[in-house]
């Protein structure tokens, strides 16, 4: 009840300040509505109306540069929206949705652009790019942030860290928008302790398929909040503002780990899988197979966020039990860290400027079941910049009632990272074939790294998938928002 009261107060302040003025809102809707009722007439030009200077059609000189810039992946999608809107306020989102309705187009929304498949770029649609909307408003007492979906996790957490001593889970990568991160699930920094990104989404403001600006919470328009917590590109609205739960920032963050040669794959993986159930919730342990300085290697690293040096170092002591330390290429202990980082690191496995093909599975498989798959994936790895990323997630806990509904003890991502367009096909085939071979040990897949256009998988539980589809049909019967990008 206390959290709901705080949320209501913050929302009221938003309505009175940064949310669009009611008169402007009604005027915008009326103007677009009047245009829409002109019996199919196209005499209205959005470039001279509500979206003046903010909308770009295929014939505009800047269109292609904007289309490409909307996607982080250098392998751009071969899809071309009818128009691109660079929104700066909620009124622009309303106008864009109404324009799409008038012209019989669909609507896609881009927050940070880190979808590997570019699911925010669709044919026969208007793309609403939220990059220019960068609201961050913090209520430190209520521990709630009011943000635009396009705000990056590292930008938000830097402000929380430096000005308030607060924290919220955000992506491991740099400059990933909170929009896609949270709505696809949100497995980020300290999510095992503070919850998934979507669990920290308390409420949101959004524009519906019929162009209405509404607020969604657990007590108001609750279908939209349920769906926003995990449906990702399947969401049937355009989110414009999030209300995000904040936490006291753990004052100490340290990392310990080992860099092994590849011939230690079996003992290192056995240790990782056997130790996984014992990892405390504030310890994040990853197992990465990649190339370091031209040599195949395994990074086995743990990062802990805690209240004191003593607590964190005691937690990280488990990393000292890693096997065969005498064979390690290098080892580090209790290294101070700041997470999330503000700039891309030299060891980043998904660097800016690269091309990507990515797929993933959730699994509860044993080390003995996994080792043959990892060996084959490594043997067939098409470029030296590709990698395998394994993250300890379990022991899994019960989830609240929300669209997000699939998890397992271990997450595995196949990261096809490369630079030459000539490698597009073979890298994509390596990722796809590897994921398909692991179908027999898969418990599903994670929406944040979805590849559903190439490989349909269990991203939602059957019950959640049915419920989401029923909601979509109810709230968006004309399919203004297209839903998942399928084959």
N, C-alpha and C positions, 0 to 999 in steps of 0.2 A: 504493500500500500504506500509506503514511504517513497519507494522508487517511482511509482506511478504518479504520485503528487508532484515530485520533482520534475518528472518528464512533462507533465501538463503545464507546469510553470514555464519551463524552457520553451515548449511549443507556443505558449501564449506570447512570449517575448519575440519569438520568431515571426509570428503573425503580425506583430506590431512594428517590426523593424526590418529585418533582412528579407522576410517573405514579401512577395510583390504586393503593392498597395491594392486594396480591394477594388477601388475604382478603375485602376489600370487593368487589373485582371478582368473585370467585367467588360471593360471597353474592348480589350483584346479579343475576348471570346465573342462579343457581339460583332466585331468587325469581321472576324474570320467566318463566323456563322452566317452573316449576311452574304458574304461572298459565296459560301457553300450552297446557299439556297437559290442561286441565280441560274437555275435550270441548266446546269452543265456548262455554263459560260466560263471561258478562260480569259476574260478581259482583265482580271486582276493579275498583277505581276508581283509575286512575293518579294522581288528585289526592290520594290519601291514601297512596300507596306511594312507590316510588323517585323519582317525579317530582313529589312533593308541592310545591306552590307554584311549579312550573316549567312546567306544561302548561296550555294554554288551548284549550278547544273552541269551536265556533262559537256556542254558547249563552252563553259567558262574556262579561261586559260589556267586558273589555279586548281581546277577540279582534280586532275590526276595527282598533283603533288599532295593535295589534302587527302585523297583516297589512300595513297600509299603511306602517308605519315600517320594515318589512323591505326596502323598495325605495327607493333614492335618487331615482329618477325620480318626479316628481310625477304623471306619467301612470301610475297604478297598474294592474297587470294585473287583468283580469277573471277571476281564478281564486282559488279558496278552499280552502285545505287543510282537512282534517278536524280537525286539531289543530296547534298551534304549541308547540314546546318551547324554552324559554329555558335552554339548557344552561350549567352553570357548571363542569362537570368531565367527564372522559371517561366516567365511569359513567352520566351522563345520556344521552350519545349511544348507549351500548350499550342502555340501557333503552328509549330511543325506537325504535331499530331493531327490537328484540324486540317491542315493542308493535305496531309496524306489521306485523310478520310474523304476530303473533297475530290481528290483525283484518283481514288481507288488504289492507292499505294499501301504497302506495308511500312512498318516502322522498326528500325533497329537503333540501339543505343550503345555508344562507345564511352567508357569511362577512362580507363588507363591504357587500353589497347594491347594488353598482354595475352589475349586469347591466341594460342598457337595456331588455331585454325582460322582466326579472323572472323569469328561468328558474328561480330558486330557489323560486318560488311555483307550486305545482301543485295541481290538483284531485285528490281521492281520495288524498291523501297526508298524511303528517305532516311538517311543516317543522321542521327542527332549526336554530335560530338560535344561532350561536356567538358573538354579540356580547359576551357576558359573560365569555368565555374570552380572557384578555389576557396570556398567558404570554410573557415575553421573557427568555431566559437566554443570555448571551454567553460563549463560550469564546474569548477574544481570542488565546490562543496557537495554538489549532487553527484559528482563523478560521472558526468555525461558530456560527450563531445557532440556538437552539431556540425556536420561536415558535408561537403559536396562529394558525390561518389568518385569524382576524378582526382581528389586529393590522394597523393601517394602515401603509403604506410610509413615510409621513412621520414617524409615531411611532417606528418602528423606526430609521430613519436619523437621527433627531434624537439618539436615545440612542447610536447608533454614533458619530456625529460628536462629540458633547460629552464622551463618557466614554472612547472607545476609539480615535478617529481611524480608524475603519473605515467601510465603505460596502458596500451591495449594491443592484443595480438595483431600482427601484420605480416606481410609476405617476407620471405627470406631474401628475395631479389630486390634490387634497387629500383625505385620509381614505378613500382606496381601500384595501380590505382586501388583504392579500398573497395570500389564498386564490384569489380569482378572477383576480387579476393574474397569478400564477405559473402556475396550472393552465390558463389560456387561452393561454399563450405568454409574455407579459410583455415588451412593448416599452416600456421605461421609460428613466429617466435612465441614461445611459452604457451602455445595452445593446449598442450597436455595438462597444464595447471589452470590456466584462466579460461579455458574453453575455446572452441572454434570461433573463427571470426563471425560466423552467422549467429552463434549463440550470444554474442555481445551486441548484436543488432537489436536494440530495444524498440525502435519504431522507425518509420520512414515517411517522407512526403513523396508523392508520385503523381504523375499524370496518367489517367486511365485511357483505355482505348477510345472512349467517346470524348476525350479532351478535357476531362474534369481534373482539377487539382484537389487531391484528397490527402488526408493523414491516415496512416495505418499503424495500429498498435495491437496489443493483445485484447483490448476492449473496444476497438473501433476499426471497422473494415479489416477484421483480423485475417480473412483469407489472404490478403495481400502480404501481410507480414509472414504468415506461415509459408507462403510460396517464396518470398524473398530470402528466407533462411535455407538456401540450398538448391534452388532450381536453376540458378545461373542463367544461361541464354534461353531457358524455357519460361522466363518470367513474362507475365502478360501486362506490363506497364512500364513507364519510363520513370525510374527513381531519380529524384532531384535533390534530396537531402536525407542524410542518415542521422539517427540519434544513437550514439554508440556508448556502451558501458565502458567506464575507465576503472583502472585498478591502481593501487599504490605501486609505484615502480620498485621492484627489488633493487636495493642499492649496490649489490655486488653481482657482477657477471664474469665468469671465468670459463676457460676452455682447456681441456686436456685431450691428447690424442696420439695416434701412432700412424706413421706412413710406412706401409709394408710393400715389399716386392710382390708381384702377382703370384709367385709360387706359394705364398702364404694364404691363398684364397680359402682353402678348406678349413684350416685351424681358426682363422680369423672369423669366418662366417659361423662356424660352430659356436665359438665363444659368444658372438653377437646374438644369435638366436637363443642360446641357453640362458644368457644373462638378461635378456629383454624383459621377462616378467618382473624382475627385481628393480628395474630402473624407477626411481622416484618420479613423481609427476613433474617436478621442476627441472628434470634432467632430460635434455634432448640429445639422442645419440643417432648418428648417421654413419652409413657404410657406403663409400663412393668408390667405384671402379672407373679409373680414367688414366690419362697419360700425364705424367709430371716430368717436365724437363726432358721430354722425348722417351721416357721410360714408363712402361705399364706399371701402375701402382694402385694400392688400396689405401684410402684414407678412412680410418676408423676414429671418429672424433665425438666427444661429448661436450655440450655447453650447458652450464647450470646458472640459473638466476636465483639468488637467495638473499637472506637478510644480513649475512655477515661472511667475512673471509673464512672463518672457522667452519660454518655450516656448508658453504660452497665447496671448500677444499675436501671436507669429509665426504661429501656426495661424490665428488670427482675421483675419489680414491679408487672407485670401482674400475677406472680406466687403467690403473696400475696392475690389474689382474689380467689384462690382455695377454694372449699367449705368445710365446717365442719372441720376447722383446729383444733378444740378442740378434735377431734377424732383421730388425727394423731399419729402414733407411734413415728415419729420424723419429724423434719422440719429443713431445712438449707437455708440460704440466702446469696447471693453474695460471694460464696466461690470461691477463685481464682483457676484457672485450667490452665493446659497446654495441648493442644490437637494438634495432636493425642498423646496419651501416648506412652512411649517408652518400658514399661514393662506391662505385664498382671496384671490387677487389681484383688483383692480378690473377687469382686462382678461380675466378667466377666460371662456372661450367655452362652458364647460359648468358654469354656476353652480348652487350649492345652491338648491333651491326652484323650479327651472324644470322644464318638461315637455320630454321628448326623444323624437325618433325618429331613429335612427342606422343607417347602413349603410356599407359600405366595399368597396374593391377593392385588390388588389395589381396592379401593372402595370409593364411595361417599355416603355410607349409613349413615343414621341417628343413633344417639345413641340408640334409641328405636329398630331399626333393628339389631344393633350389640349386645346388651346386652344378648339376649337369646343364641346367638352363643358363646359368651365368657363364659357364665355360664356353658354351656354344655361342652365346651372344657376343662374348669378347672375341672369340676366334673369327667371327664374321663381321666385326665392327668395321664399317665402311670408311671412316676417317679417324684420325688420331684425336680429334676434338670431341668425338662422341663420348658418352659416359652412361654409367648405370648408377642410379641413386636409390638407396634403401634407407628408409626412416622408421625407427621404432615408434609405434603409435600405441600399442597395447600396454598392459591389459586393457581391452576396450571397456568402456563404461556405458551405462544406460543413457540414451539420448532423450532430450525433450521432444515433444511433438512438433515436428517441423519437416519441411521437404527433405532436408538432408537426412539420409537414413541408411547409408551403406558405409561400413568400416570393417577393419580387421586389425590384427596385431601388427602387421608389417605392410608398409607401402613401398612399392617398387616402381620407379619411373625409368623409361627408356628414352634417353635424351639424344636424339639425332641432331648434333650440332655441327655445322659446316659452313663454308663460305662460297663455294663454286656452284653456280646454278646448274652446271652439268651433272652435279651429284644429286639433284632433286629426287630422281626416281629411285636410285639405289639406296639412298638413306631412308626414304619413306618406306621402301620395301623391307629394309632391315628392321625398322621399328614395328611395322605391321606384322611381319612374320614372327618376330620374337614375342610380341604380345599374344598372338594367336596360339603359339606353342604352349604358352603358360595358361591357356584357358582352363585346363584340367585342374590347376591348383589355385585358380582365381576365385575370390569371393565377391568380385565386382570391381568397379573403377571409380576414380576420384574426378569430380567435375572440373576442378581447377586445371587439370592437364588433359581435358577431354579430347578424344579423337573419334567422336561418334560418327562423323561423316564417312570414315573409312572402316571403322570397326565398332558396330553397335555392342554395347556392354551394359551391365547392370549398374547404372549410376544412381538409381533410386530403388528403394524396395518396391515390389509390385503394388503394395497398398498405396504408398506415397505417389507412385507414378499414376495410378488410376485417379487418385484424389486431385493431383495437379491438373490432369487433363480435364476432369469435370469442372474444376474452377476456371480453367482457361475457356472452356465452352460457355460457361455462365457469364463471365465478366468480359469476354472478348469474342462474341459469337462470329464476328466477321473476320477473325484472325488478323486483326490489324497488326498485332505483334506475332511474328511467324513461329516462334517457339524454337525448338532445337534444330540445329543444322544437321540434317540427316542425309543419307546417301540419295 
